[in-house]
Amino acid sequence: MMNGAYGSYTFSLRRWSLLKRIEKAGGNIRYISRHCGIVSAYVPNEEIRGILEDPALLTAEVDQQVLLPKPKLIGVISRNRMIQKIKPTSQVVTWNVKKVWKGNPDPRAGAGVRVGVVDTGINLNHPDLRKNIKGGINIVEPKRPPHDGNGHGTHVAGIIAARSNSIGVTGVAPAASLYAIKVLSDRGVGSISTLVRGIDWGIDNGMHILNLSLGGGKNIPAALARAIRVANSRGVLVIAAAGNSANADGSGDTVEVPASLPTVVAVAALTRGNKRAPFSATGPTLDIAAPGVSILSTYTGNRYAALSGTSQAAPHVSGVAAILRQQGMSSAAIKRTLSKRALTLGSRRLYGAGLVQV
């Protein structure tokens, strides 16, 4: 860990000679992306000016934070309580999944499609998820498995692909393969550099879809924009939560990074009555909407929880995208089909194309 005399930066380079310059200045190079040419490094504050003036440098940015977009926890249910509550059916098909499907999901939906959950990790032992979890990486603590100590990533994973297994809940694409890409700590904090590394891992490991239920404010980092462009060029569809810091009246452009990037599918949140959730970000970059209020899904400790947020809306779209990918569609075709099939609800700056539909 570097002390206060160092700053954390992301660089994109014209020439690789700058790496030697950084090291000579006493910098510590943490990561070099072979996909998008981004370098993350700690650099002594007294040396950064000289590096910024080096003609081998293309762009330089302070490595900004990315965070969970303030999800609202409604309640947590133990596994035993869940079993008692749903007998004799043994498994709940939640209202939100039914709304997206217009009925019950096909247990085979999403089979063979790889979805990366770029988040706080996943509860790797949850009975509704463990058979669908096929791998992952912990970028926050590289020597540990990508286990979720927060609950957020597990909740997102369940909405996408909780298994149709006669227990608990079922996801939108119950047969999709889940990959836990832990870029946020258990406190829900990460950085642009950890997010870039997570995207790179997704490219390296053949993800078809990356779900990013996280936010990084309004400023668009060049490093992140570049990483997502490269992912898109490799056929990876990136879907992101629009953000939970909207004006209640829906005014203004409040969509956060990465959802605000033009190549990302930005997802707004809806109530059970198909109205915009008051917290749901608004603006011209919204693409589509999905249920995001009081969503029951998987949680830490093999439990279940109801949460609200655009974080909960985005994985519905990732689940539908997995179904379309299963049918052989490219990322570009999936984006067109999502928009074409959506149920129109009103202004595009509030709802995008409307409610996502299988």
Secondary structure as UniProt FT lines:
FT   TURN            4..5
FT   STRAND          6..13
FT   HELIX           17..24
FT   TURN            25..26
FT   STRAND          28..32
FT   TURN            34..36
FT   STRAND          38..44
FT   HELIX           45..47
FT   HELIX           48..52
FT   TURN            55..56
FT   STRAND          57..62
FT   STRAND          65..67
FT   STRAND          72..77
FT   HELIX           79..86
FT   TURN            87..89
FT   HELIX           95..101
FT   TURN            107..112
FT   STRAND          114..119
FT   TURN            124..125
FT   TURN            127..132
FT   STRAND          133..138
FT   TURN            142..143
FT   HELIX           152..161
FT   TURN            174..175
FT   STRAND          177..182
FT   TURN            186..187
FT   STRAND          189..191
FT   HELIX           192..204
FT   TURN            205..206
FT   STRAND          209..212
FT   HELIX           222..233
FT   TURN            234..235
FT   STRAND          237..241
FT   TURN            248..249
FT   TURN            257..260
FT   TURN            262..263
FT   STRAND          265..270
FT   TURN            272..273
FT   TURN            278..279
FT   TURN            284..285
FT   STRAND          288..291
FT   STRAND          295..298
FT   HELIX           300..302
FT   STRAND          304..308
FT   HELIX           310..326
FT   TURN            327..328
FT   HELIX           331..341
FT   HELIX           348..351
FT   TURN            352..353
//
